[in-house]
Amino acid sequence: MPKTISAPPAVPSAVEIANLPLLAPFRSVTFPNPESSPLIQSLLAEQEVANVVQLYQNREDTLRDELVKLINDAEKAEKEKAKEAAASSSAAAKNNNKVAKKKDKPKLSAQVQKKIKDIESEIKDTDKLCTQYKQELIVYTQHTRGIFQSAYTKIALKLEVQNNSKAIEALEESFSFFCPRQTIATVVSVNDGYGSTQQQHQDVWDDSQRVAYVREMCPVMRAHVRPLSVGLFSLPYIKKFHCTPDTPVIVEALLDELYQKTITEELKSRLKDVTEDARLKVLRHCEEVLEKKTELTTELVRKHYRKKSIRLHPDRNGEENRPIFEEFTDARDVFSDVHLRQVYVTQMLEVFSKIGPDHIEIAHEAWNKKHRPDVAEQAFTKQRNAKGKGKDAPLQLEGVLDLSQTPRGVMVTNYRRNNSDIVKIAVYALQPKYEFYSKIKSIRVEMKSTTNEKRSFLLKRRDIIARIQLDCHRQAMLEPLVTVAETSLNPGLWEIVAYIQLDPMGTDIMNPNNASGESVSMKPSALMMFDVVDRVHEKLVNHFETAEGRCKQVYAELSSVVHKLRSNSSAQNNSLSVLERYGTYHNVLVRARQKYNNLEMMMEQSGLKSDIYSRLGDLLHESRQLFSEMQNSVNAIARKK
């Protein structure tokens, strides 16, 4: 039997499979409950068996490589021994070797032969198990194909009734990818006495493509989330191109193109050294989808420009509106270029998500300087002329670091890590950044809570410079924020202030040491207040309030039932009335007991108390007495029957 092998890779969840792009036409049979969908469950079972087959195939390949290496190493060692023996033999023996016949193959030692035999036996057992799982995989793939065919027929009939040609085209494309057919030609001899042959063609289903698609796409989709359109509407070129939330077609097309490009690049890196045809077909499909989305976006940009340019043209709106039309045309030039628009949207969204919308304009200008220097120069000239400096006014460098400026408030963000709330504390770099990083000596952050708890963090120059990264041209990429600490804080209201010390002699950004012993202290940063919330306790409080509200509701219901039981005591002799009230009362009593126990558990976990807990307990005690009396009546009726 083969040795124990590692566990197969994790199978994706039902929701991840249901969200695959190619399964979109089948959403009527996969949503809203993917876990109960026969199609999704069949795909999951198919993946589990396929992963096991892949595992055993990899194990068999590894064993065969080990066997070849073992034989080669052993033969090489035997040849070395034979060469040493020949070198130490006599001259007569050497002469005999010259006329000797062809040398025999080196004999392997008994230990090596035993190892070879063990590996060959393990290869045989592994191949046997792999064959068994392959037969099982064929059964699962046939079952999955049948479900696909049934779902395809059902959905296609509905779409034909609705006359939805686009949806039918998408459905056919999806089905042909998941259940493709291959035509295999075989040469068969004909018994005509002349030795003639003829070709026979046979259609064969190819299920490996579907298995490879689910296996490769789910990890990629899990690692990358489609960006939201909120940040895109704040980009300057989007505004200049007159794209608004009321007409989000172009914005959604840009996001779809960017998301597909990200998925395709990730898939390309994963399958870089792969030669398997099924997995390469998945990559080719993603590249085709990216090409279609790119062409669609370009066409939408062209149509949008033709439609809007008629309204914005100066011949229609006057010369005073020419700047608006020029900005509109300039934005069109960016979005018409596939490379430019992809780079622009990617980098601007990164600025929006990591730094914030306040830095979008600065990032936009920097992007123009790098990717469109001619446009950036024109904008700079217009801005300078608008200030009245004249066309030939000399250019001036940015001002030196103003030591009298007050630093901005500290940036505080929080996130979850290992089930703990972490607070990230960062300080804004002073402008201009290159002088700030050249002269920075230390950053100290002081914190104080309303309960007089104090915390202090000190970041020295060596640690600050160590975090600076270099681009492909070995230029320093200076971040607008310097992270001072990431820590956990006790819940409460905190005030925070930062103190920055500079070395006035510093000129080298990448020098981790201070240029001199001199030090200049900046003004303290603006005082910031932030609240730290215990999310775990807050969640327990919410659960407690929910349990308390349900107890109040069931208390009112149980009180009403008890009141009715007392007021209808004259109906005790009616057997039918007793049985009906017994069932209703029993259900209410059981539900009240469950809510009571749930509230008790939440009180223990949260440490809170509730008045309804004791009131409901007393009512349950009284209700059990009435219930026992009613149960006796029910037992008496049962005995009479």
N, C-alpha and C positions, 0 to 999 in steps of 0.2 A: 504493500500500500504506500501511496505517496506521503511524504512528511506533511505536517501541519503547515498550511499556507496562510498568509495574512487574510484578513477579512476583506470582502469585496467593497468597492467604493460605495459611498452613501447614495441611496436612490433619492432623486428629487421628490419634493412633496407634490400632492395633487394640485394645489393652487399654482405652483410654479409651472407644471406641465400645461395646465389650462390657460395660462397667460402667455404661452408661446405664440409668436406672431402668426405662424402658419395655421394655427388652430382657431384663429379668429372666425372664419366662416362657420365653424362647428360650435359656436358659443351657445346656440339654442339647446344643444345636448350636453354641454359641459358646465353651464352655469344655470342657476346660482349656487348649486351644491356640487363642486367638483369631486368631493370625497365619495359621493354616492353615484357618480356618473359611470356607467359601464365602460364607456370609451376610455376615460381617464384611468380607471382601475385596471383595465386590460393593458394600457401603456405602462403602468407602474409594474405589473407582473412581468411584462416583456423585458423591461429594463433590469429587473432583479436577476432574471435568468441570463440575460446577455452579459451582465457584469461578472457573473460567475464563470461563464464561458471564456470571457476575456482574461480572467484571472488565471484559469488553468492553462490557457494558451501561452500567456506570459511565463508561467512557471515551466512549461515544457520547453520553451525557447531558452530559458535560463539554464535548464539542465543540459540541453544539447550543447550550449556554449561551454559549460563546465566540462562536459565529456571531451569535446575537441581539445580544450586547453590542457586537460589532464593527460591525454594521449600524446600530444605534442611535447609537453614538458618531460614526460617519461622517456619518449624516444630520444629527445635531445640529451637527457642525462645518460642514457645507455651509450649513445654515440661518443660522448665525452669520455666515458670509462674505457670504451674500446680504443679510442685514440691514445689515451694514456698508456694502455697496455701495449699497444703497438710501438709506441715510442721507447718503452723500456725493454723491449725484446731484443734479441741478438740480431746480428747482421744477416745470419742465415735465415732466420725467421722472416726478416724483411724481404729477402730475395724470394722466398717461397710465396709471400703475399703478392709479389709482382706477377707471378704466373698463375695465381689462384683464380678461381672462377669468381663470378659475380658475388658480392657480399650478400649474406642473408640479412633479412630485416632484423633489427635489434629485438632481442627477446625482453619482454617486460617482466618485472618482478611479480611475485605472487601477491604482494600487498596491493600493487597498482592494479593487477588484474581483478582483484576482489572489489576494489573501489569502482572500476569500470563496470563490473557486473551489477553492483548495487545501483549505480546511476542508470544503467540501461533498464533495470527492473522498475525503477521509479518512473522513468520516462514512459514505459509501457503502461503502468498503472494510471499515470496522469492522463495519457492519451485516451485510455479507456473511459475514464470519468468525463473527460472533455467531450468525447463522442456522445455519451449519454445525455449530457446537458445540451448538446447541440440538437439532439432529437427532441428534447423537451422544448427547446427554443422554437423549433419549427412548429410545434403544436400551438404555442402561445402566439406566434406571428400569424398563423392562419386564423386563429380566433380574433385577433385584433383587426386583421384585414376584413373579416366578415362584418365586424361592428362598423368599420369605416364605410363599407359598401352600403350597409343598411341605413346609416345616418346620412350618407350622401344622397341616396334615393329619396329619403323622407324630406330633406331640406330642399333638394332641387325641385321637387313637385310644388312645394309652397312658393318658391321663388318664381317658378314659371307662371303660377296663377297671378302673382303680383307683377309680373312682367319686369322684373328687376334684372336687367342684363349684366350690369356691373357686378352685382353680388353673385350671379351664376358664374361669371368668368373667374372671380376670386375663388369660388368653391371648387371649380374644376381644376384650377391651378394647385390648390392645396391638396386635393385628392390625388392628382397625378404625381405629386411629389411624395406623399406618404405611401401610396400604393402604385409604384411605377411598374411597368411591364418592359421586359427585355426580349427581343427576338433572337433566338439562337439558331444558327444554321448548322446542320450536320450533313455530312456526305455519306450516302447509303448506296451500296452496290445493287445493281439490278440484274436479276437472273434471266438475261436474254441470250445467253450463250456467247456474247461478245465482250464481256467484262465491263459493261457500261456502268456509270454512276450517275446519281442525281442528288440534288440538294433538297433537304427537308427543313422547313422553318417551323419553329415552335415558340410560342409566347410563354415566358416564365416570369413569375412575380419576383420582384427584388425588394425584400423587406429590410435588408441591411441599411438602406438609406434612411428609413424611418428611425431605426434604432440609433444610428449615428447622430441624427438631428437632435433627438431628445437628450442624448448623452452629452453632446457638445454645447448645445444652446442653453440648457438650464443653468450651468455654472456661470456662463457669461452674463445671462440676464439677471442672475442673482447678484453679481458683482457691480453691475451698472444700472442705475435708475434713470429713467427719462427725466430730464430737467423740466421744471415748471415754467409756464409762460409769464409768470409775474415779473421776474427780473428782466426778461427780454424787452418788455414794453418801456423800460426806463433807459434803454440804450439810445444815444444821440442819433445814430443813423436810422434806427427804427422810427424815432419821432420825425426826423426829417423826411422819411419816406411815407409819412402820413398813415402809419399802421396803428390802429387803435384797438382797444379791447372789443369794440363793437364789430370790427372786421378782422378777426384773428386768423384768417386763412393763411396768410403769408408767414405769420409768426409760428403757427403750428407746423407748417411745412418746413420751416427752418429747423425747428426742434426735432421733427421726425428725421430730417436728413442728418443732423448732428448726432442723434442717438444711434441711427443705423451705421454711421461712420465709426462711432466708438465701438459698437458691437463687432463690426467687420474687422477692425484693426486688432481687437482683442482676440478674435477667433483666428486671425491670420498668425498672430504670435504663438497661439497654442498649437496650431497645426503646421508650424514652420518646417519640421523635419518629418512630417507624416507622408507616407506613400499610399496609404489605403484609399481605394477609389471612393468608397461610400462617404468617408469623412471629407475628402476633397470636394465631393459634390455639394456637401453642406456649405463649404466655404464659397464655392462658385455661386450657389444660390444667394448667399448674403451679398456677394459682390454685385449680382444682377439686381437685387432689390435696392441696393445703394445707388446704382446707376439710374434706376427708374425714379427714385425719390429725388435725385439730383436734377434730372431732366424736368420733373414736375415742378420743383421749386423755381428753376430758371424760367419755365413757361408762365408760372404765376406772377413772377416779378415783371416779366415783359407785359403781360396783360394789365397788371396794376398800373404800370407806368403809362401805358397808352390811354387808360381810362382817366387817370388823374391829371396827366399833363395837359389835357384839353381844358380842364377847369383852372389850372394854375398858370397857364401860359400868359406872359406879359401882354401879348396882343389882345387878350380878353380881359385881363384884370388890371392893366395899367403897368407902367414902368416902375412904380413904387413897389410892386410885388415881385420884381425880378429877383431879388436875393432869395426869396422863398423858393422860386422855381429853380434857381441855380443849386440850392441845397438839396432840393428834391432830385435833381438830375445827378448830383454828386453821390447821393445815397444809392441811386440806381446803378451807378458805375461799380460800386462796391458789391451790391447784391447780385449783379449780373455775372461777376467773376466768381467761379465756384471756389477756388482756393481762398480768395480774399474773404468771402463771406463766412466760410467755415472757420478760418483763423479768427476773424473778428468776433463771431458769436461765441466761440469757445473761450477765448481769453477774457472777453467782457463778462461773461457769466461767471468765470472763475473769480474775477475781481468782485463781482456783486455778492457771491456766496461767501468768500473768505474775508473780505475787508468791509464791504457794505456799499450801499448806494451813494454815499457821500463822495466816494472817490471815483465815480464813474466818469465824470468829465475829465479829470486829470488823466485817467487811464486811456480815455478816448484820444486825447491829444498825444499822449506818448505812443499809442498805437499808430496814429497817423505819421508821426515822425519816423517810425521804424519801417512801416509798410507802404506809406504814401508820402515820401519826403517832399514831393513837389506841391501836393495839396497843403501840407503842414506849413511850408514856406509861404504860400499864398495867404493862408489864414493869418500867419504872424505878421506879414506886411500890411494886411488890411487892419489888423488890430493896432499896429504902431501908427499908421496914418490917421486912424480915428482919434488917437490921443493927441494929434497935432504936432507930432515930432518931425513930420516931413519925410519925404521919401528917402533922402540921403542921410538921415540921422544915423550916427554911429551906433552899432549894436553894443549892448551892455550885458555883462554877466550877471547872474543872479547875485543878490546881495549876500554879504557875509552873514554868519550866524549872529543873530541879535541876542546878546546875553541878557538883555533886560526883559525879554518876552516871558510870559507866564505859560508854562507847559499846559497842555490840555489835560482834562480829567482822565483818570485811569480807566482802561477798558476792562470790564469784568464780564465774563461769560461762564456759564455752567453747563455741564453735560454729565451723562451717566457712564461709569466705568466700573466693571466688576461689581455691579449692584450697589455702587456708592455714588453719591453726588460730589463731583469734583468742580472746584472753582478755578478758572484760568484767569490770571492777572497779567495784563499787558500794558505797556506804557507807549504812548505815541512818540515817534521819533520827531525831533525838531527839524525845521526847514531852514536851509537846504539839507537834505539827508546826508550827502557826501561829507559835509563838514561836521555834522552831528556824529557820524560813525568814526570820523577821524579824531575827534576830540573827546569822545565819551570816556569817562573814567570809571564811574559806578552809578548804579541806580538803586535807591533804597525805597522800599514801600512800607509805610506804617499803617496798621489797621487797628481799630478799636471798636468793640461792640457796646451795646447799651448796658450790658452786664459787666462792663469794665474789663472784659477779656481783651488782651493785646496780642498782636502778632506782628512780626517784622521779617522782611525778606531783603537780602542784599545780593545784587548781581554785579560782579566785577567785569572789567573790560575783557579779560581773557575769555570768560564764558560768553560774552556778547559776540566777540569776533569769531569764536569757534562755530557759531550757528550760521554765519554768512555763507551762502552757497555761491558757486561760480557757474556762469553760463558756458555755452560751447566755445565762446571766444575768451574764456578765462577772465571775464569781467564780473565784478562783484554785483550780485543782485541784492539790493538794499531793501529790506522790508519796511513798511511804514509803521509796524508795531513790533516792539521788543517784548517777548514773553519773559516775565520775571519769575513766576512760580505757578505751579499747578498743585493745589492742596485741597483738603477737605476742611470745612469750617462748621462750627456749631450753629444751629439755627438761631436766628435773631437778626436785628438791624445792625449793620456795620457801617462805619465811615472809614474812608481810605484816602490817603494822600501820598504822592510820590516826590522824592527829592533826587535831583540829578546833579552830579558833579562832573565838570569838564576839565580837560587838560588844555590850556590855551596854546600850547606849543605843538599839539598833535597835528600831523599832516598825512600820515599813512593810514589808510583805512584798514588794511589787512595786518597791521602790526599788533600782535596781542599784548605787547607791553606798553606802558605809559611812556610818552616822549620825555617827560620831566617830572619833577616832584611837585610842581605847582598845581594848584587846584582852585577852580572857580565854582561856587555853588550857585545854581540857578534858583529862581523863585520856586516855592512849593507849587505843585500842580493844583488845579482847582479841586476843592473838596468834593468827594463823591459819596453818596449814600446808596447802599444796596441791601436787599433783604435776602437772607438765606433761609430757605424753607426745608423742613424735614419732610421729604416727599413720602417716605415710608409711613410716618405718623399721620401725615395728611391723608394718605390713602386709607389707613385704618379708621380715621375719623369719618371719612365718607362712607365706608362700609358700615360703621356704627350707626350713623344717621339713617342710612337706608334700612338697616335692621330695625331701628327704633320706629320709623314710620310704618313699617309693615306690622309691627306689634300693635301699634295704635289702631291700625285698620282692623286687624283680626280681633282686637279687644272689643271694638264696637260691634263687630259681627257676633262674637260669642255672647256679649251682654244681651243683644237682641234675642238670640236663641234661648238663653236662660229665662229671660222675661216671658217669652211666649210659652215656655214649658210650665212656668208657675201659673200663668193666667189660664191655661187650657187644661188644668188638672181634672176638670169634669169629663174630659174625653179619654180618660185612662182606660175605661172598659172597652172602648172600640179597638178591636185587635188591629184592623187595617191602619187606623190613625197612629197607633203605637209603633207599628213596624216602619211606617213612612218617616215618622219623626225620629226614630232610632237611627236610621241610615243617614239622614241629613245631619243630625246632631253629632254622630260619630265622625263624619268627615270634617265638620267645623272644629271639633275637639282635637283631632289629629293635626290639622293644619296649625291651630293655635299653639299646640305643644312644640311643633317644629320651629315656628317663629320665635317662641320663648327660648328654646335651646340655642338658636342662632344668635339672639341678642345677648344671651349669657356668655357665649364664646367671644363675641366682639367686645363685650365689656372687659373680659379678662385680657384680651390682646391690646386694647387701646387704653385701659386704665380709666375709662369714663364710667359714669353712673347715670341711671335713667329711672324716673319715677314710674314709668309704665311697666318696668320690670316687676316691681313688687305688686302693683295692682293686678297685672295679668297673672302673677303667681297665685294670688288670693282667689281670683276668679276661676282659675283652673282647679284649685282645691275644692271650691264649692261645686264646680261643674262635674267633677268626678263623683261626688256624692249623688247628684241627680242622675248621672249616667249609670251608676250601679243600680239605683232603683228602677230605671227604665230597662236595664238589662235583665233584672229579675222578672219584670212584666213580660219581656220578650221570651224568656225561658219558659214561663208559665203558659204562654200562648202556644209555644212549640210543643209542650207536653200534652196539651189538650188535643192538638191536631194528631 
